[in-house]
Amino acid sequence: MDHRSIVVFVAVGAALVLPARGHAADHVVLDISPTRITAPVSAKASKQDRARIKALAAWRLDGRVVGRDFYGFGDPEIFGVTLSRSFPGGRGHELHAFRAAPAQTVTFDGQRGRWEGRFGTALTLRMEIAATGAQQAAEPPLPCRGTFAKVPVRLRGSFVLRTGTKFFRTVRPVTLTGLMTFAPTGAVDCTPLPSPGCSRSSILSLSHRASGTSDATLLMSPDENGWTTLSFADRSAASSAGYTWYHVMYALGSNPLSGRLPTIAARLASPLPIQGSGTFNAQQTSTETNGGCSTILTSGTFNGTFRARFAGWGARTLRLSPADDARYREDL
């Protein structure tokens, strides 16, 4: 399983927009290209502020919005914008993902459109979308089948992301670029199809709920030379705002697991961006089959502590005990 494919979305809230000009395209996907996070440097800026602005150079803003007509009637969009950076030497990545599920924020007619929404005071956007090149045939977004087109676009207007941190502060790009994928004509079928084959993977999954608005998840795997993700979810307290910040750290290129069931040890050490250790003890195992594929699920307990330091949001620690959810999954 590719660690980059593990993405979490929360379906909450709503944000309405005005109707689009012309005929709205169906099955729209807006991909925002990675954009540098820039900040003006005053001649009177302090040494500390100059260091902050220099550190921001490693960060990028990107995003993706998937239209609501990919899913069932009445379902919302999948909305996401992300602040991310990569660590030197391929040691990992850090991202701060703003996720929501509004009714609709993107409208597009093949040439022009709008991106508009409001999520409490955290994010407001009001941008015009214009095509900057010719339409080309595009591969259908999974799991869809049908005729799709893509066109490069430029977005201009107001985008205001208030992070509430001293490091990122407020992110205000005036112009963004991206790619719009859509179904210009004809029927589209997005019914999921069975997987064409079996994939081999092993993942230790640990989760802890701290409160009704906060929880944490740790995923660890020996696959792909070893990877780990540690994520903390901070949900908006106001239900009308309807968004979640996911603070996610990836540690790559180091197998975090050792041993074999019924006991598996987990350990990550410096210089990886996630550090800590613990032990999984198996309790119950079941097997599921789907065609020629098998999945072995083992539940158990885990004791341990893991930590990471996030830019802007500071140090976070995940302490796991037998009361938390712990599972080991093997796909064969």
Secondary structure, DSSP 8 states (H G I E B T S, - for coil): --GGG---------------SSS--EEEEEEEEEEE------TT--HHHHHHHHHHTT-EEEEEEE-GGGSSTT---EEEEEEEEE-GGG-EEEEEEEEE--S--EEE-SSEEEEEEEETTTEEEEEEEEE-S--EEE---TT-BS-EEEEEEEEEEEEEEE---TTT-EE--SEEEEEEEEE-SS--B------SS---EEEEEEEEEEETTEEEEEEEESSTT-EEEEEEEEE-SSTTT-EEEEEEEEEESS--EEEETTEEEEEE-TTSSSEEEEEEEEEEEEEEEETTEEEEEEEEEEEEEEEEEETTTEEEEEEE-TTSEEEEEEE-
